[in-house]
């Protein structure tokens, strides 16, 4: 078979490095943008913080010369003999004070439990079993592994031969640790461990313990009539017992983890305020940091440009400086373009949902999808999606993620298009106002909404209810 050569033309669309950089920056929320800028400054010595001004405006030649001497560096620090750029440089003197940032001293969940083990009278084998058990607890404090599997783990990892009964005995000791409920295999055992510690003769707690021991399935399904009949108790006694159970902690490990953990504060990317009856949009100042290209790098490039570049090392230096200068300019332009895109998109959302931002009434939210905003600002839908991702706006009615304002539409009997969020709001209000002794079923909720002009099927009601984390009517029942 003979080889042939053909000439063909093909049209391709490829993203430039600058476009890729911009897309990545658009996805970054305000809190992470600071870290991203610091990382770029560390990696690119040609990028600096501060306002880009003409030097003559704020310092004379002598001051600049003195400043240059203080900041003097050698390009050879960045270029090695094997024609590769160094990724790190040591520009510290021996007199520089070494400062380190201390890490948080909070103990982890397992560490706090391990500290309690030393207070128990355990032999070496029991201590290893206990540590293995603690290592297999999940974040909620539950042991989700079978005793048989733990026996195998101890045999293979620690070369210790033990029986399931020995592991069970150590597990009982683990379950005596704080907080109460640690080491349980399921919810029932977790609640029982906690209620058994409250042995003060209280009749309600005794009834609660009997419910958990003998009628847990009926309790989870809220078959209260069966429980009252079997325990021969009245409504008030059952209500007091259930109140005792509800006060127990279903996730003891989670509460212990939260008490020692740190919380991340949401920093809004935008702020919407009402000034003299008009909505005013401002962007968080951290989204528009002052960045500039290093003057020293500019002067270095000019120096090389004025002279003849003949040596290989000089050519490498020029290439390095140009690369870093271009990278710094691209990054500064990307930050500015990010700010403009954020403002443009948020301004379109604010105007589209103007009634909500003026009143705070959730039922006034209009149906809005990414395509609607993309057409207004003349940007791609993927760009709008990146802007809406992980961004928050502060309003007079709270701080909300941008995705909160996007929702699908549905038609009312009158033909009017309304937001599905409006329907969910009405659904939530109906559930809150229902009689808890006889909660509304999905069929009754569908009829209630139909009376208001929302013709919604029962399965759609069930879908919205699940999205709102509202349980079925049977599980909403209260005495």
C-alpha positions, -999 to +999 in steps of 0.1 A: +000+000+000+015+033-011+019+062+013+001+095+004+004+130+016-027+153+017-030+189+026-060+197+048-073+227+067-089+224+101-104+251+122-098+247+160-106+269+190-080+267+217-079+286+250-049+308+256-030+305+290-045+339+299-081+327+293-075+296+314-060+317+342-091+340+341-115+311+342-098+297+372-098+331+390-135+336+383-143+304+403-122+316+433-143+332+462-130+362+480-115+343+510-093+322+487-083+350+464-059+364+490-041+331+491-041+329+453-025+363+450+001+356+477+010+324+459+015+342+426+037+369+443+059+342+459+063+324+425+068+356+404+093+381+417+082+406+391+048+409+407+044+432+438+016+445+460+009+482+460-004+510+437+014+514+404+025+551+404+052+570+387+083+571+409+088+608+405+055+615+423+066+601+456+104+598+458+135+615+444+164+599+427+185+596+459+157+578+476+153+554+447+190+547+445+190+539+482+159+517+478+175+499+449+206+490+471+183+476+498+164+455+473+194+445+452+193+409+438+213+389+414+196+373+383+220+344+387+201+334+418+173+324+395+193+309+366+213+278+372+242+263+352+221+237+336+199+263+318+169+256+342+153+282+364+154+278+401+121+275+419+134+288+452+160+314+462+176+321+496+175+359+500+178+360+538+208+372+557+222+355+589+208+384+610+172+379+598+149+368+626+133+335+619+096+337+624+073+307+622+035+306+623+023+283+650-003+257+641-035+253+661-030+234+693-065+219+693-067+181+699-084+159+674-114+138+681-093+106+685-066+123+705-090+135+732-105+100+735-070+085+736-061+107+765-090+092+785-076+057+778-047+063+801-071+068+830-084+032+826-067+002+841-057-016+809-030-041+802-009-039+771-032-061+750-063-043+761-047-009+754-039-019+718-074-032+713-088+001+726-066+022+703-077+000+674-114+006+683-109+043+686-091+044+652-122+028+636-147+053+650-163+076+624-168+113+627-201+108+645-185+085+671-200+053+658-182+019+653-192+007+619-171-024+617-179-059+629-161-074+659-149-103+637-132-079+613-115-061+642-101-094+654-086-100+620-071-065+619-054-070+653-040-103+641-025-089+609-015-054+619-004-059+655+002-096+656-021-101+685-045-130+688-077-121+707-113-133+707-144-114+698-155-116+735-122-097+745-129-070+719-165-067+732-152-062+768-129-034+758-156-019+737-178-016+768-150+003+785-148+026+754-185+033+757-180+046+792-158+074+779-170+109+773-191+121+756-218+095+763-227+074+732-192+070+719-185+035+704-221+026+697-228+003+667-261+020+658-285+048+668-305+027+692-273+016+711-260+052+711-292+065+727-294+037+752-259+043+764-268+079+771-302+072+788-286+045+810-262+071+825-292+090+837-302+065+864-318+089+889-352+072+893-370+096+870-401+079+857-400+096+823-364+085+817-373+049+828-401+050+802-378+064+776-353+035+783-381+009+779-391+025+746-356+024+733-350-012+745-383-028+735-402-005+711-375+013+690-390+004+657-424+017+666-408+049+680-389+056+647-421+051+627-441+072+652-466+044+659-475+060+692-507+042+698-490+009+697-464+021+723-491+035+746-510+002+745-480-020+751-466+001+779-500+010+793-493+047+795-512+079+786-504+107+762-486+129+788-464+101+800-455+092+764-448+129+756-425+133+786-406+101+776-402+113+740-389+147+752-362+128+771-352+109+740-352+139+718-328+157+742-302+129+736-274+134+711-275+112+681-240+122+670-218+124+701-186+124+681-199+152+659-205+175+689-170+167+703-154+174+669-173+207+666-163+219+700-126+216+691-129+226+655-128+260+639-156+276+619-151+293+586-167+327+584-184+336+551-170+367+535-195+382+511-181+390+476-208+417+470-228+441+492-262+455+482-275+484+501-305+507+496-296+544+494-325+569+491-348+543+476-322+531+451-302+498+452-264+503+453-240+475+445-204+474+458-178+447+455-156+435+483-123+454+483-104+422+484-115+414+449-096+445+436-062+444+453-035+468+444-009+450+423+020+463+402+049+451+381+082+454+398+101+486+388+134+468+393+125+441+367+115+468+342+148+486+347+167+454+344+150+446+310+158+482+298+194+477+308+197+445+288+179+462+258+203+491+258+234+469+257+244+442+233+232+407+244+259+383+231+265+359+260+244+329+265+238+338+301+227+373+291+201+358+267+189+335+294+185+364+318+166+385+292+143+355+285+137+350+322+130+387+329+106+390+299+087+358+310+082+371+346+072+405+334+046+391+309+033+367+336+029+396+361+010+417+335-012+388+326-021+382+362-029+419+369-051+420+338-068+388+348-076+402+383-090+434+367-111+414+343-123+392+371-135+423+390-153+437+360-170+403+352-181+399+388-196+434+389-213+430+355-229+397+364-240+407+399-255+440+386-276+420+361-288+397+389-296+426+412-317+443+384-334+410+375-344+403+411-349+440+420-382+434+438-367+408+461-337+430+470-361+459+478-386+438+499-368+407+511-400+387+502-389+353+489-421+349+470-412+378+448-382+360+433-386+357+396-377+325+377-340+329+366-316+305+350-279+310+340-290+315+304-311+346+313-281+364+329-257+352+302-280+369+275-282+401+294-244+405+300-235+389+266-212+363+282-211+325+280-232+304+303-201+287+317-187+321+327-219+329+346-217+295+363-182+302+374-192+336+388-221+321+407-200+293+421-190+298+458-198+335+458-220+353+484-238+386+485-247+406+516-282+422+516-303+439+541-320+406+547-290+384+552-260+368+534-269+345+505-250+324+480-256+336+444-270+302+435-299+310+458-314+335+433-314+310+404-345+288+400-366+271+374-401+284+364-435+268+364-469+280+350-499+288+372-534+282+361-536+319+351-507+314+327-483+334+348-447+321+351-435+319+387-403+307+404-402+272+419-387+289+449-420+307+454-438+274+454-413+259+480-418+289+502-456+284+502-451+247+508-428+254+538-453+278+553-481+253+549-461+226+568-452+251+595-489+260+600-503+224+600-516+207+630-488+185+642-512+159+656-525+154+621-499+167+596-507+172+559-500+144+535-485+151+501-519+147+485-534+173+508-505+197+502-510+193+465-547+202+469-538+232+491-515+245+464-540+238+437-565+261+455-539+288+454-535+284+416-505+261+416-514+230+397-487+206+409-487+168+409-482+149+442-449+134+431-436+170+425-447+180+460-427+150+473-397+161+453-399+197+467-405+184+502-373+163+500-353+193+487-365+213+517-356+184+541-392+181+552-400+145+563-432+127+553-464+134+572-461+103+595-427+114+607-439+150+613-465+138+637-463+151+673-484+145+704 
